[in-house]
Amino acid sequence: MTRTKLPADMRRAATVESVIVLAASTNPADITTAQIAAHMGVTQGALFRHFADKQAVWTAVMDWTADTLLARIDASAGPTPLDTLQAIFAAHIDFIVEHAGVPRILFGELQRDGDAPGKMRVRALMAAYRGRVMRLLDLAKAQRQIDAHTDTAAAATLFLGMVQGLVMQAMAADDFTSMPAISQGLFAIYRDGLGVRP
């Protein structure tokens, strides 16, 4: 039987997907190109026809993660800035449940020394995400939906911290499926803390 040849962009996308799937059950630092190729049903040689080296594979994974997550965030909307924040929170949780390997990859990159390329990409993603959250919080304050004295920088940090805390607990329990239900109650507490006005 002849193996179907995929176009280069589809092969690269399949590689990224394989890395994320493998990372859901394997320490990302331990994933080898041989494992990636085996998961895809190709040879390492075929894999390296699309990527110069293993670092190029990880760069593609980080690019896909940032692009996909930020696109979901930007597509989230609600009738008010706070409703949009809640939609973003739910979209992020859904993204994690669908791609449980992603947080393990991101946390792994953040543990690297110095300014490793992957670490810098995670920082850029977090900065872009934080900027979007702060703009919505500032807009909510300007529209008098939250307390005028709200520290929006601190509130943005707490927003990201809620996601990260849920991820850490899900990783510890090895169960991401309960995250959406838990996140609803968590966001309700967050809204109360902002002094949301009726």
Secondary structure, 3 states (H helix, E strand, C coil): CCCCCCCHHHHHHHHHHHHHHHHCCCCHHHCCHHHHHHHHCCCHHHHCCCCCCHHHHHHHHHHHHHHHHHHHHHHCCCCCHHHHHHHHHHHHHHHHHHCCHHHHHHHHHHCCCCCCHHHHHHHHHHHHHHHHHHHHHHHHHHCCCCCCCCCHHHHHHHHHHHHHHHHHHHHHHCCCCCHHHHHHHHHHHHHHHCCCCC
